């Protein structure tokens, strides 16, 4: 069974606020872990700020 948009939103909020999920449902855990991995990947990428002078 697919997760509802409401449930996905709640899991997304828990992941972005670094809260525990509190669920043992494998589908919810997979979605939570996917979001956490994407957030870790974003931290590794450097962000170029400012205007290059040359």
C-alpha distance matrix in Angstrom:
0.0 3.8 6.6 9.1 12.5 14.1 12.3 12.9 16.4 17.0 16.1 18.3 21.1 21.0 21.2 24.0 25.9 25.7 24.3 22.4 18.7 19.2 15.8 15.1 11.3 11.1 8.5 10.9 13.9 13.3 13.1 16.1 18.0 17.6 19.2 21.9 22.8 23.2 25.4 27.5 28.0 29.3 31.7 33.2 34.1 37.4 37.9 41.2 42.8 46.0 48.0 49.5 53.3 54.1
3.8 0.0 3.8 6.4 9.3 11.5 9.9 9.8 13.4 14.5 13.6 15.3 18.3 18.6 18.7 21.1 23.4 23.4 22.4 21.0 17.4 18.6 15.6 15.5 11.8 11.4 8.0 9.6 12.8 11.8 10.8 14.0 16.1 15.2 16.4 19.4 20.4 20.3 22.5 24.8 25.2 26.2 28.8 30.4 31.0 34.2 34.5 37.7 39.3 42.4 44.4 46.0 49.8 50.6
6.6 3.8 0.0 3.8 6.5 8.1 6.2 6.4 9.9 10.8 10.2 12.1 14.8 15.2 15.7 18.0 20.0 20.3 19.1 18.0 14.4 15.8 13.2 13.9 10.6 11.0 7.5 7.6 11.2 11.0 9.1 11.7 14.5 13.9 14.3 17.3 18.9 18.8 20.4 23.0 23.8 24.4 26.8 28.8 29.5 32.5 32.7 36.0 37.3 40.4 42.6 44.4 48.1 49.2
9.1 6.4 3.8 0.0 3.8 5.3 5.2 6.3 8.6 10.0 10.7 12.2 14.4 15.5 16.6 18.3 20.1 21.1 19.8 19.3 15.9 17.2 15.1 16.5 13.5 14.5 11.1 10.4 14.1 14.2 11.8 13.8 17.0 16.3 16.0 19.0 21.0 20.4 21.6 24.6 25.5 25.5 27.9 30.3 30.7 33.4 33.2 36.4 37.3 40.2 42.5 44.5 48.2 49.5
12.5 9.3 6.5 3.8 0.0 3.8 5.5 5.0 6.1 8.7 9.9 10.3 12.3 14.3 15.2 16.3 18.2 19.7 18.9 19.1 16.1 18.0 16.6 18.4 15.9 16.6 13.2 11.9 15.2 15.1 11.9 13.6 16.9 15.7 14.7 17.9 20.0 18.8 19.7 23.0 23.8 23.3 25.8 28.3 28.5 31.0 30.4 33.4 34.2 37.0 39.2 41.3 45.0 46.4
14.1 11.5 8.1 5.3 3.8 0.0 3.8 5.5 5.2 6.3 8.8 9.9 10.7 12.5 14.4 15.5 16.7 18.4 17.1 17.3 14.5 16.0 15.0 17.5 15.4 17.0 14.1 12.0 15.3 16.1 13.0 13.8 17.5 17.1 15.6 18.3 20.9 20.1 20.4 23.7 24.9 24.4 26.4 29.3 29.7 32.0 31.4 34.5 35.0 37.8 40.2 42.6 46.2 47.8
12.3 9.9 6.2 5.2 5.5 3.8 0.0 3.8 5.4 5.1 6.2 8.5 9.9 10.6 12.3 14.3 15.5 16.4 14.9 14.5 11.2 12.7 11.4 13.7 11.7 13.3 10.7 8.3 11.6 12.8 10.2 10.8 14.5 14.6 13.6 16.0 18.7 18.5 18.9 21.8 23.3 23.3 25.1 27.8 28.7 31.2 31.1 34.4 35.2 38.2 40.8 42.9 46.5 48.1
12.9 9.8 6.4 6.3 5.0 5.5 3.8 0.0 3.8 5.5 5.1 6.0 8.6 9.9 10.5 12.1 14.2 15.1 14.4 14.4 11.5 13.9 12.7 14.7 12.7 13.3 10.3 8.0 10.8 11.1 7.7 8.7 12.2 11.6 10.3 13.3 15.6 15.0 15.7 18.8 20.0 19.9 22.0 24.5 25.2 27.8 27.7 31.0 32.0 35.0 37.5 39.5 43.2 44.6
16.4 13.4 9.9 8.6 6.1 5.2 5.4 3.8 0.0 3.8 5.5 5.0 6.2 8.6 9.8 10.5 12.2 14.0 13.5 14.4 12.1 14.7 14.4 17.0 15.6 16.5 13.8 11.0 13.4 14.1 10.5 10.5 14.0 13.5 11.2 13.8 16.6 15.6 15.5 18.9 20.2 19.5 21.4 24.3 24.8 27.0 26.5 29.7 30.2 33.1 35.7 38.0 41.6 43.2
17.0 14.5 10.8 10.0 8.7 6.3 5.1 5.5 3.8 0.0 3.8 5.4 5.2 6.3 8.7 10.1 10.7 12.2 10.8 11.4 9.2 11.3 11.6 14.7 13.9 15.5 13.5 10.1 12.2 13.9 10.9 9.9 13.6 14.2 12.0 13.8 17.1 16.7 16.2 19.2 21.2 20.7 22.0 25.1 26.1 28.3 28.0 31.4 31.9 34.8 37.7 39.9 43.5 45.3
16.1 13.6 10.2 10.7 9.9 8.8 6.2 5.1 5.5 3.8 0.0 3.8 5.4 5.1 6.2 8.7 10.0 10.4 9.3 9.3 6.9 9.8 9.8 12.4 11.7 12.6 10.9 7.3 8.8 10.4 7.6 6.1 9.8 10.7 8.8 10.4 13.7 13.8 13.6 16.3 18.3 18.3 19.7 22.5 23.7 26.3 26.4 30.0 30.8 34.1 36.9 38.8 42.4 44.0
18.3 15.3 12.1 12.2 10.3 9.9 8.5 6.0 5.0 5.4 3.8 0.0 3.8 5.4 5.1 6.1 8.5 9.7 10.0 11.1 9.7 13.1 13.4 15.8 15.0 15.4 13.3 10.2 11.2 11.7 8.4 7.0 10.1 9.9 7.0 9.1 12.2 11.4 10.9 14.1 15.9 15.3 16.9 19.8 20.7 23.0 22.9 26.4 27.2 30.4 33.2 35.2 38.8 40.4
21.1 18.3 14.8 14.4 12.3 10.7 9.9 8.6 6.2 5.2 5.4 3.8 0.0 3.8 5.4 5.2 6.0 8.3 8.2 10.4 9.7 12.8 14.1 17.0 16.9 17.9 16.2 12.7 13.6 14.9 11.8 9.7 12.8 13.2 10.0 11.0 14.6 13.9 12.4 15.5 17.7 16.7 17.6 21.0 22.0 23.9 23.5 26.9 27.2 30.3 33.3 35.5 39.0 40.9
21.0 18.6 15.2 15.5 14.3 12.5 10.6 9.9 8.6 6.3 5.1 5.4 3.8 0.0 3.8 5.7 5.3 6.0 4.8 6.6 6.3 9.5 11.3 14.3 14.8 15.9 15.0 11.3 11.4 13.4 11.2 8.2 11.1 12.6 10.0 10.0 13.8 14.1 12.5 14.9 17.7 17.4 17.8 20.9 22.6 24.6 24.8 28.4 28.9 32.1 35.3 37.3 40.7 42.6
21.2 18.7 15.7 16.6 15.2 14.4 12.3 10.5 9.8 8.7 6.2 5.1 5.4 3.8 0.0 3.8 5.5 5.0 6.0 7.5 7.6 11.3 12.6 14.9 15.3 15.5 14.6 11.3 10.6 11.8 9.6 6.3 8.3 9.6 6.7 6.2 10.0 10.5 8.9 11.2 14.0 13.8 14.3 17.3 19.1 21.3 21.8 25.5 26.4 29.8 32.9 34.6 38.1 39.8
24.0 21.1 18.0 18.3 16.3 15.5 14.3 12.1 10.5 10.1 8.7 6.1 5.2 5.7 3.8 0.0 3.8 5.4 7.7 10.4 11.1 14.6 16.2 18.6 19.0 19.1 17.9 14.7 14.2 15.0 12.4 9.6 11.3 11.7 8.1 7.8 11.2 10.6 8.0 10.8 13.4 12.3 12.6 16.1 17.4 19.1 19.2 22.7 23.2 26.5 29.7 31.6 35.1 36.9
25.9 23.4 20.0 20.1 18.2 16.7 15.5 14.2 12.2 10.7 10.0 8.5 6.0 5.3 5.5 3.8 0.0 3.8 5.5 9.1 10.7 13.7 16.1 18.9 19.8 20.5 19.7 16.2 15.7 17.2 15.0 11.8 13.6 14.8 11.5 10.5 14.1 14.0 11.2 13.3 16.4 15.2 14.8 18.4 20.0 21.4 21.4 24.8 25.0 28.1 31.5 33.6 36.8 38.9
25.7 23.4 20.3 21.1 19.7 18.4 16.4 15.1 14.0 12.2 10.4 9.7 8.3 6.0 5.0 5.4 3.8 0.0 3.8 6.7 9.0 12.1 14.5 16.9 18.3 18.7 18.6 15.2 13.8 15.6 14.1 10.4 11.5 13.4 10.8 8.7 12.3 13.2 10.5 11.8 15.2 14.9 14.1 17.3 19.5 21.3 21.9 25.5 26.1 29.5 32.9 34.6 37.9 39.8
24.3 22.4 19.1 19.8 18.9 17.1 14.9 14.4 13.5 10.8 9.3 10.0 8.2 4.8 6.0 7.7 5.5 3.8 0.0 3.8 6.4 8.8 11.7 14.5 16.2 17.3 17.4 13.8 12.8 15.3 14.1 10.5 12.2 14.7 12.5 10.9 14.6 15.8 13.7 15.0 18.4 18.4 17.8 20.9 23.1 25.0 25.6 29.2 29.8 33.1 36.4 38.3 41.6 43.5
22.4 21.0 18.0 19.3 19.1 17.3 14.5 14.4 14.4 11.4 9.3 11.1 10.4 6.6 7.5 10.4 9.1 6.7 3.8 0.0 3.8 5.7 8.6 11.1 13.2 14.5 15.2 11.8 10.4 13.4 13.0 9.4 11.0 14.1 12.8 11.2 14.6 16.6 15.1 16.0 19.4 20.0 19.6 22.3 24.8 27.0 28.0 31.7 32.6 36.0 39.3 40.9 44.3 46.0
18.7 17.4 14.4 15.9 16.1 14.5 11.2 11.5 12.1 9.2 6.9 9.7 9.7 6.3 7.6 11.1 10.7 9.0 6.4 3.8 0.0 3.8 5.5 8.3 9.9 11.4 11.9 8.3 7.6 11.0 10.4 7.5 9.9 12.8 11.9 11.3 14.7 16.4 15.7 17.1 20.0 20.8 21.0 23.6 25.8 28.3 29.2 32.9 33.9 37.3 40.4 42.1 45.6 47.2
19.2 18.6 15.8 17.2 18.0 16.0 12.7 13.9 14.7 11.3 9.8 13.1 12.8 9.5 11.3 14.6 13.7 12.1 8.8 5.7 3.8 0.0 3.8 6.9 9.3 11.8 13.0 9.9 9.4 13.1 13.2 10.8 13.0 16.0 15.5 15.0 18.1 20.1 19.4 20.6 23.6 24.5 24.6 27.1 29.5 32.0 32.9 36.6 37.5 40.9 44.1 45.8 49.3 50.9
15.8 15.6 13.2 15.1 16.6 15.0 11.4 12.7 14.4 11.6 9.8 13.4 14.1 11.3 12.6 16.2 16.1 14.5 11.7 8.6 5.5 3.8 0.0 3.8 5.6 8.5 9.8 7.3 7.3 11.0 11.6 10.1 12.3 15.1 15.4 15.4 18.1 20.1 20.1 21.4 24.0 25.2 25.8 28.0 30.2 33.0 34.0 37.7 38.9 42.3 45.3 46.9 50.5 51.9
15.1 15.5 13.9 16.5 18.4 17.5 13.7 14.7 17.0 14.7 12.4 15.8 17.0 14.3 14.9 18.6 18.9 16.9 14.5 11.1 8.3 6.9 3.8 0.0 3.8 6.1 8.7 7.6 6.8 10.1 11.9 11.1 12.3 15.2 16.3 16.3 18.3 20.7 21.3 22.1 24.4 26.2 26.8 28.6 31.0 34.0 35.3 39.1 40.6 44.1 47.0 48.3 52.0 53.1
11.3 11.8 10.6 13.5 15.9 15.4 11.7 12.7 15.6 13.9 11.7 15.0 16.9 14.8 15.3 19.0 19.8 18.3 16.2 13.2 9.9 9.3 5.6 3.8 0.0 3.8 5.6 5.4 6.2 8.7 10.2 10.6 12.2 14.3 15.7 16.5 18.3 20.2 21.3 22.5 24.4 26.0 27.2 29.0 31.0 34.1 35.3 38.9 40.5 44.0 46.7 48.1 51.8 52.8
11.1 11.4 11.0 14.5 16.6 17.0 13.3 13.3 16.5 15.5 12.6 15.4 17.9 15.9 15.5 19.1 20.5 18.7 17.3 14.5 11.4 11.8 8.5 6.1 3.8 0.0 3.8 5.5 5.0 6.1 8.7 9.8 10.4 12.1 14.3 15.1 16.2 18.3 19.9 20.8 22.3 24.4 25.8 27.1 29.0 32.4 33.8 37.4 39.3 42.8 45.4 46.5 50.2 51.0
8.5 8.0 7.5 11.1 13.2 14.1 10.7 10.3 13.8 13.5 10.9 13.3 16.2 15.0 14.6 17.9 19.7 18.6 17.4 15.2 11.9 13.0 9.8 8.7 5.6 3.8 0.0 3.8 5.5 5.2 6.4 8.7 10.0 10.7 12.7 14.4 15.5 16.9 18.7 20.2 21.4 23.0 24.9 26.4 27.9 31.2 32.2 35.8 37.6 41.0 43.4 44.7 48.5 49.3
10.9 9.6 7.6 10.4 11.9 12.0 8.3 8.0 11.0 10.1 7.3 10.2 12.7 11.3 11.3 14.7 16.2 15.2 13.8 11.8 8.3 9.9 7.3 7.6 5.4 5.5 3.8 0.0 3.8 5.4 5.2 6.1 8.6 9.9 10.8 12.3 14.3 15.6 16.7 18.5 20.1 21.4 23.0 24.9 26.5 29.6 30.5 34.1 35.6 39.0 41.7 43.1 46.8 47.9
13.9 12.8 11.2 14.1 15.2 15.3 11.6 10.8 13.4 12.2 8.8 11.2 13.6 11.4 10.6 14.2 15.7 13.8 12.8 10.4 7.6 9.4 7.3 6.8 6.2 5.0 5.5 3.8 0.0 3.8 5.5 5.0 6.0 8.5 9.9 10.4 12.1 14.2 15.3 16.3 18.2 20.0 21.2 22.8 24.8 28.0 29.3 33.0 34.7 38.3 41.0 42.2 45.9 46.9
13.3 11.8 11.0 14.2 15.1 16.1 12.8 11.1 14.1 13.9 10.4 11.7 14.9 13.4 11.8 15.0 17.2 15.6 15.3 13.4 11.0 13.1 11.0 10.1 8.7 6.1 5.2 5.4 3.8 0.0 3.8 5.5 5.2 6.1 8.7 9.9 10.5 12.4 14.3 15.3 16.5 18.5 20.2 21.4 23.1 26.6 27.9 31.5 33.5 37.1 39.5 40.5 44.3 45.0
13.1 10.8 9.1 11.8 11.9 13.0 10.2 7.7 10.5 10.9 7.6 8.4 11.8 11.2 9.6 12.4 15.0 14.1 14.1 13.0 10.4 13.2 11.6 11.9 10.2 8.7 6.4 5.2 5.5 3.8 0.0 3.8 5.5 5.1 6.4 8.7 10.0 10.8 12.5 14.4 15.5 16.8 18.8 20.5 21.8 25.0 25.9 29.5 31.2 34.6 37.1 38.4 42.2 43.1
16.1 14.0 11.7 13.8 13.6 13.8 10.8 8.7 10.5 9.9 6.1 7.0 9.7 8.2 6.3 9.6 11.8 10.4 10.5 9.4 7.5 10.8 10.1 11.1 10.6 9.8 8.7 6.1 5.0 5.5 3.8 0.0 3.8 5.5 5.3 6.3 8.7 10.1 10.8 12.5 14.4 15.6 16.9 19.0 20.7 23.7 24.7 28.4 30.0 33.4 36.2 37.6 41.2 42.4
18.0 16.1 14.5 17.0 16.9 17.5 14.5 12.2 14.0 13.6 9.8 10.1 12.8 11.1 8.3 11.3 13.6 11.5 12.2 11.0 9.9 13.0 12.3 12.3 12.2 10.4 10.0 8.6 6.0 5.2 5.5 3.8 0.0 3.8 5.4 5.0 6.1 8.6 9.8 10.5 12.3 14.3 15.4 16.8 18.9 22.2 23.7 27.4 29.3 32.9 35.6 36.6 40.3 41.2
17.6 15.2 13.9 16.3 15.7 17.1 14.6 11.6 13.5 14.2 10.7 9.9 13.2 12.6 9.6 11.7 14.8 13.4 14.7 14.1 12.8 16.0 15.1 15.2 14.3 12.1 10.7 9.9 8.5 6.1 5.1 5.5 3.8 0.0 3.8 5.5 5.2 6.3 8.7 10.0 10.7 12.5 14.5 15.7 17.2 20.6 21.8 25.4 27.5 31.1 33.5 34.4 38.2 38.9
19.2 16.4 14.3 16.0 14.7 15.6 13.6 10.3 11.2 12.0 8.8 7.0 10.0 10.0 6.7 8.1 11.5 10.8 12.5 12.8 11.9 15.5 15.4 16.3 15.7 14.3 12.7 10.8 9.9 8.7 6.4 5.3 5.4 3.8 0.0 3.8 5.4 5.1 6.2 8.7 9.9 10.6 12.6 14.6 15.8 18.9 19.7 23.3 25.0 28.5 31.1 32.4 36.1 37.2
21.9 19.4 17.3 19.0 17.9 18.3 16.0 13.3 13.8 13.8 10.4 9.1 11.0 10.0 6.2 7.8 10.5 8.7 10.9 11.2 11.3 15.0 15.4 16.3 16.5 15.1 14.4 12.3 10.4 9.9 8.7 6.3 5.0 5.5 3.8 0.0 3.8 5.5 5.1 6.3 8.7 9.9 10.8 12.8 14.8 17.8 19.1 22.9 24.6 28.2 31.1 32.2 35.8 36.9
22.8 20.4 18.9 21.0 20.0 20.9 18.7 15.6 16.6 17.1 13.7 12.2 14.6 13.8 10.0 11.2 14.1 12.3 14.6 14.6 14.7 18.1 18.1 18.3 18.3 16.2 15.5 14.3 12.1 10.5 10.0 8.7 6.1 5.2 5.4 3.8 0.0 3.8 5.4 5.1 6.2 8.7 10.0 10.9 12.9 16.3 18.1 21.8 24.0 27.7 30.2 31.0 34.6 35.3
23.2 20.3 18.8 20.4 18.8 20.1 18.5 15.0 15.6 16.7 13.8 11.4 13.9 14.1 10.5 10.6 14.0 13.2 15.8 16.6 16.4 20.1 20.1 20.7 20.2 18.3 16.9 15.6 14.2 12.4 10.8 10.1 8.6 6.3 5.1 5.5 3.8 0.0 3.8 5.4 5.0 6.3 8.8 10.1 11.0 14.4 15.6 19.2 21.3 24.9 27.3 28.2 31.9 32.8
25.4 22.5 20.4 21.6 19.7 20.4 18.9 15.7 15.5 16.2 13.6 10.9 12.4 12.5 8.9 8.0 11.2 10.5 13.7 15.1 15.7 19.4 20.1 21.3 21.3 19.9 18.7 16.7 15.3 14.3 12.5 10.8 9.8 8.7 6.2 5.1 5.4 3.8 0.0 3.8 5.4 5.1 6.4 9.0 10.3 13.0 14.1 17.8 19.6 23.2 26.0 27.1 30.7 31.9
27.5 24.8 23.0 24.6 23.0 23.7 21.8 18.8 18.9 19.2 16.3 14.1 15.5 14.9 11.2 10.8 13.3 11.8 15.0 16.0 17.1 20.6 21.4 22.1 22.5 20.8 20.2 18.5 16.3 15.3 14.4 12.5 10.5 10.0 8.7 6.3 5.1 5.4 3.8 0.0 3.8 5.4 5.2 6.6 9.2 12.1 14.1 17.8 19.9 23.7 26.4 27.1 30.6 31.6
28.0 25.2 23.8 25.5 23.8 24.9 23.3 20.0 20.2 21.2 18.3 15.9 17.7 17.7 14.0 13.4 16.4 15.2 18.4 19.4 20.0 23.6 24.0 24.4 24.4 22.3 21.4 20.1 18.2 16.5 15.5 14.4 12.3 10.7 9.9 8.7 6.2 5.0 5.4 3.8 0.0 3.8 5.4 5.3 6.8 10.3 12.4 16.0 18.6 22.3 24.6 25.0 28.6 29.3
29.3 26.2 24.4 25.5 23.3 24.4 23.3 19.9 19.5 20.7 18.3 15.3 16.7 17.4 13.8 12.3 15.2 14.9 18.4 20.0 20.8 24.5 25.2 26.2 26.0 24.4 23.0 21.4 20.0 18.5 16.8 15.6 14.3 12.5 10.6 9.9 8.7 6.3 5.1 5.4 3.8 0.0 3.8 5.4 5.4 8.2 9.5 13.1 15.4 19.0 21.6 22.4 26.0 27.0
31.7 28.8 26.8 27.9 25.8 26.4 25.1 22.0 21.4 22.0 19.7 16.9 17.6 17.8 14.3 12.6 14.8 14.1 17.8 19.6 21.0 24.6 25.8 26.8 27.2 25.8 24.9 23.0 21.2 20.2 18.8 16.9 15.4 14.5 12.6 10.8 10.0 8.8 6.4 5.2 5.4 3.8 0.0 3.8 5.6 7.5 9.3 13.0 15.0 18.7 21.6 22.3 25.7 26.9
33.2 30.4 28.8 30.3 28.3 29.3 27.8 24.5 24.3 25.1 22.5 19.8 21.0 20.9 17.3 16.1 18.4 17.3 20.9 22.3 23.6 27.1 28.0 28.6 29.0 27.1 26.4 24.9 22.8 21.4 20.5 19.0 16.8 15.7 14.6 12.8 10.9 10.1 9.0 6.6 5.3 5.4 3.8 0.0 3.8 6.4 9.5 12.8 15.5 19.1 21.6 21.7 25.0 25.7
34.1 31.0 29.5 30.7 28.5 29.7 28.7 25.2 24.8 26.1 23.7 20.7 22.0 22.6 19.1 17.4 20.0 19.5 23.1 24.8 25.8 29.5 30.2 31.0 31.0 29.0 27.9 26.5 24.8 23.1 21.8 20.7 18.9 17.2 15.8 14.8 12.9 11.0 10.3 9.2 6.8 5.4 5.6 3.8 0.0 3.8 6.5 9.6 12.7 16.3 18.5 18.5 22.0 22.6
37.4 34.2 32.5 33.4 31.0 32.0 31.2 27.8 27.0 28.3 26.3 23.0 23.9 24.6 21.3 19.1 21.4 21.3 25.0 27.0 28.3 32.0 33.0 34.0 34.1 32.4 31.2 29.6 28.0 26.6 25.0 23.7 22.2 20.6 18.9 17.8 16.3 14.4 13.0 12.1 10.3 8.2 7.5 6.4 3.8 0.0 3.8 6.5 9.4 13.0 15.3 15.3 18.7 19.6
37.9 34.5 32.7 33.2 30.4 31.4 31.1 27.7 26.5 28.0 26.4 22.9 23.5 24.8 21.8 19.2 21.4 21.9 25.6 28.0 29.2 32.9 34.0 35.3 35.3 33.8 32.2 30.5 29.3 27.9 25.9 24.7 23.7 21.8 19.7 19.1 18.1 15.6 14.1 14.1 12.4 9.5 9.3 9.5 6.5 3.8 0.0 3.8 6.2 9.9 12.4 13.1 16.7 18.0
41.2 37.7 36.0 36.4 33.4 34.5 34.4 31.0 29.7 31.4 30.0 26.4 26.9 28.4 25.5 22.7 24.8 25.5 29.2 31.7 32.9 36.6 37.7 39.1 38.9 37.4 35.8 34.1 33.0 31.5 29.5 28.4 27.4 25.4 23.3 22.9 21.8 19.2 17.8 17.8 16.0 13.1 13.0 12.8 9.6 6.5 3.8 0.0 3.8 6.8 8.9 9.4 12.9 14.3
42.8 39.3 37.3 37.3 34.2 35.0 35.2 32.0 30.2 31.9 30.8 27.2 27.2 28.9 26.4 23.2 25.0 26.1 29.8 32.6 33.9 37.5 38.9 40.6 40.5 39.3 37.6 35.6 34.7 33.5 31.2 30.0 29.3 27.5 25.0 24.6 24.0 21.3 19.6 19.9 18.6 15.4 15.0 15.5 12.7 9.4 6.2 3.8 0.0 3.7 6.9 8.7 11.9 14.2
46.0 42.4 40.4 40.2 37.0 37.8 38.2 35.0 33.1 34.8 34.1 30.4 30.3 32.1 29.8 26.5 28.1 29.5 33.1 36.0 37.3 40.9 42.3 44.1 44.0 42.8 41.0 39.0 38.3 37.1 34.6 33.4 32.9 31.1 28.5 28.2 27.7 24.9 23.2 23.7 22.3 19.0 18.7 19.1 16.3 13.0 9.9 6.8 3.7 0.0 3.8 6.5 9.1 12.0
48.0 44.4 42.6 42.5 39.2 40.2 40.8 37.5 35.7 37.7 36.9 33.2 33.3 35.3 32.9 29.7 31.5 32.9 36.4 39.3 40.4 44.1 45.3 47.0 46.7 45.4 43.4 41.7 41.0 39.5 37.1 36.2 35.6 33.5 31.1 31.1 30.2 27.3 26.0 26.4 24.6 21.6 21.6 21.6 18.5 15.3 12.4 8.9 6.9 3.8 0.0 3.8 6.2 9.1
49.5 46.0 44.4 44.5 41.3 42.6 42.9 39.5 38.0 39.9 38.8 35.2 35.5 37.3 34.6 31.6 33.6 34.6 38.3 40.9 42.1 45.8 46.9 48.3 48.1 46.5 44.7 43.1 42.2 40.5 38.4 37.6 36.6 34.4 32.4 32.2 31.0 28.2 27.1 27.1 25.0 22.4 22.3 21.7 18.5 15.3 13.1 9.4 8.7 6.5 3.8 0.0 3.8 5.7
53.3 49.8 48.1 48.2 45.0 46.2 46.5 43.2 41.6 43.5 42.4 38.8 39.0 40.7 38.1 35.1 36.8 37.9 41.6 44.3 45.6 49.3 50.5 52.0 51.8 50.2 48.5 46.8 45.9 44.3 42.2 41.2 40.3 38.2 36.1 35.8 34.6 31.9 30.7 30.6 28.6 26.0 25.7 25.0 22.0 18.7 16.7 12.9 11.9 9.1 6.2 3.8 0.0 3.8
54.1 50.6 49.2 49.5 46.4 47.8 48.1 44.6 43.2 45.3 44.0 40.4 40.9 42.6 39.8 36.9 38.9 39.8 43.5 46.0 47.2 50.9 51.9 53.1 52.8 51.0 49.3 47.9 46.9 45.0 43.1 42.4 41.2 38.9 37.2 36.9 35.3 32.8 31.9 31.6 29.3 27.0 26.9 25.7 22.6 19.6 18.0 14.3 14.2 12.0 9.1 5.7 3.8 0.0
